[in-house]
Amino acid sequence: KLRLDTAQVGDAAAQALAAGVRQLPRLRVLDLDLSRGVGLTDRTLLALGAAAAAAKQLRKLELSLNGAKQVRQLAAEVFLQYIQPLKFLAEFTLDLRGTMVAELFQSRLEMHRYLRGEEPEGVFDLFDME
């Protein structure tokens, strides 16, 4: 289990954190609040997606990049492709409020649910779009 609430982490530090997470293949819970991060970009989201994918036993993924204004939709879609094969993932929260992709990403999350064969409610706890 890895839970981290960071204070003003930059893009390079967040990517280094993702590299460390990749070294934990038996990780079951990943809860990262990077909402106070400074200058987080597509690279951060992609690095975290690859790290999550390496944790084949991951059951719970909570990731907040709230306010990471430079995260674009393509990166968010690739992130979903990374985590889609995770068999044991039962809880998933991705908070992208304040980013350029927040509204567009909601429809992609719905597609992700469908591809996993899940009902729209229940298994996934999605971010709210305030």
Secondary structure as GFF3:
##gff-version 3
##sequence-region A 1 130
A	DSSP	beta_strand	2	5	.	.	.	ID=ss1
A	DSSP	alpha_helix	11	21	.	.	.	ID=ss2
A	DSSP	beta_strand	29	33	.	.	.	ID=ss3
A	DSSP	alpha_helix	42	54	.	.	.	ID=ss4
A	DSSP	beta_strand	60	64	.	.	.	ID=ss5
A	DSSP	alpha_helix	73	83	.	.	.	ID=ss6
A	DSSP	beta_strand	91	95	.	.	.	ID=ss7
A	DSSP	alpha_helix	102	116	.	.	.	ID=ss8
###
